[in-house]
Amino acid sequence: MSDQTLVSILVVAGGRGSRAGEGLPKQYRSLAGASVLARTLEAMHAAAPAARLTVVIHPDDRALYAASVSELTDSARAALAAPALGGALRQESVRNGLEAIAREAEPEIVLIHDAARPFADPALVARAIAAARDHGAAVPGVPLNDTVKEIDAAGFVVATPDRARLRAVQTPQSFRFPLILAAHREAAAGGREYTDDAMIAEAAGCAVHVFPGDARNFKLTTPEDFARAMQQLAPPSLAALPDVRMGQGYDVHAFAEGDKVWLGGVAIPHSHALAGHSDADVLMHAITDAVLGAIAEGDIGAHFPPSDPQWKGAASEIFLAHACKLVRERGGMIAHVDATVVCEAPKVGPHREAIRASLAKIMGLDIGRVAIKATTTENLGFTGRREGIAALAIATVRLPEG
């Protein structure tokens, strides 16, 4: 069983975000072409694909929420539970979300995350899950760079805490689900208010562990934070990436019973389907292996073993998005992808532009950097006998020097 199977992620998106400036609530504002909430949900889903996602929204934001959901990949959308409605305070909103999760099916672990933190990465989420299992209640924290002063009502310093013992706390905060649900119920019954979920756990007598956070996982609160986020999302220029790599990918899938094949994330009607442990998207598998090959990171099987049942029937966009993320984590970018589909049928030409658009969206590329071709083998070989489809791909990747 996957470590993520019994994990739920609760994303709190019910606030108004007034300090971020005029306009929509900050979680629904556009950030480099996608809403903040959509970016946060995609990040959490990429980090824990088997986890269930529940979002707490303001009752007035149903249309805004639906618009953000429409931006998600199919696999992220499939992981979503029905949204829970928030309350007057964040504490009430979280409790409503926890109760909604409990009504569906109680998980072992729950991660509670702010919608306005779109940069949580898989390593941080993995640390959160492990810390909750080990300690019951845990929060990510980052060291403080500045000296901190405690002052009195008149503005005079009364103490200088040792900053080595202080941490700025982030989300996702992680808990064993029964523990934090009981703590929230106890806080509500007592009419007590707290500023975060860790304090609620502490008030219930739980020891809270602090594990390493991530400075990149900052919260969007002010207009300056949005400017910083845009800089963090800005791709590096090609001129700044002198290390040019190329990787090749090749994949084959046999035909099986069915009525469509998946190519590049597009469902194409056909007399057969393709057989495979995942959705058998032969084109996306070849491209994924090409990207992984360009950065010498093995192949799909090394990252998503077919022996792991969680990947049975999985959408192949999970694999490709992961490979592209590995490139970005190394400070690089994908410059170009060129792929060829080899089959007698179905005809790829009528679907070429839809396939290019699908791949460009998944990879975060301009469509002009995605080339798709198709050919036959003139009735020769297994593809000529209409026994299956093959795909070949080349990916050009540019990385920083060294």
C-alpha positions, 0 to 999 in steps of 0.5 A: 500500500502506498504511503499516500493512500491513507492521506487527505489534504485539506486546502483552506481557501475561504479567506478574503485576502484583503492585504493582497490589494483590491480585486478578487480574493487572492486565492483566485487571482491569476498568477502567471496564467493560472489561479493561485488555488489551481497552482496550489492544488496541482502542487499538492496533487503532484506531491501526493497523487494518491491523496484525496483533496478537499477544499474549504471555500467561502459560500460566495465563491462557488463560481470562482472555485469552479473556474479554478477547478476547470484549470486543473489537469484531469488527474488533479480534478479526479482527486477532488472531493466536494468542497466544504463551506467555510465559516467566519474564522479560519479555525471554523473553516478548518473544522468544517473541512475536517468534518467533511473529510470524516463524513466521506472516509476517515484517513490516517493522516491529514495535511492542512494547507493554505491555498495561498501557498502554491510552492509546496514541493514533493519533498516538503509534503513527504516530510509532512506525512512522515512527521505526522506518522512519527509524532502525531502532530507536526508543522514545517518551520524555517529559521529566522534570519533577523534578530527578534525583539519582544516589546511592551505597550510603549514600544520598549524592548523587554526581551530578545529571544534566542533566534536559534530556538525560533522558527517561522511556521508554514503549512502544510501542517500535518496530523493524525486525523483523529487527533486533530479532529478531536482537538478542533471539536474540543476547541469549538466546544470551549469557545476558544480561538487560535491562530493555527492548527498546531496551537489547537493541537497544543491546547489539547495536550499534544506535543507538536514536532517542527520539521524543516520547512522550505523558504520557497514555500512562502504565503501570498499576502501582499502585492509584493508577495505576488511580485516575488511569486512571479519572479519565482515562476519566471523561466530561466532564459536559454542564454543563461543555460549553457549545458545543452542535453538531449535525450531519446525515448522509445515505447511500444504498446500492444492493442487490446479491447477498447474503443479509444487510444490515448496519445499525448493526453488526447483520447482518440476514438479507435476500434481498440485500446492500448494495453498497459499498467497505466493508461498506456499513452505510448506517446507520452511515455516516449516523451517522458523517457526522453526528458528523463534521459536528457538529465540522466534520471533513468526511465519511467519505471524507475520513478513509477514502478509498474509493480506499485498498484497505485499507478494502475490505470494512472494518467500518464500526464503524472509521469510527464509532469514529474519528469518536467519538474525534475528539470525545473528543480535543477534550474533548467528548462526544456527547449524542444520536444520532437516525437513521432507516432508509428502506426497504421491506425488511427490517423494522428493528423486530425488530432495533431494540434490537440495533442500538441496543445495537451503536451504543451500544457502539461510540460509548461511549454509554448506550443511552438516547442512541441513537434508531433509527427506520424508515420506508418511502416508500409504494412511491415512489422508489428505496427504494420500488422496493426498489432500495436503502436510505437512512439519515438521522441527526442527532448532537448534540455538546457541546464545551468553549467555544472 
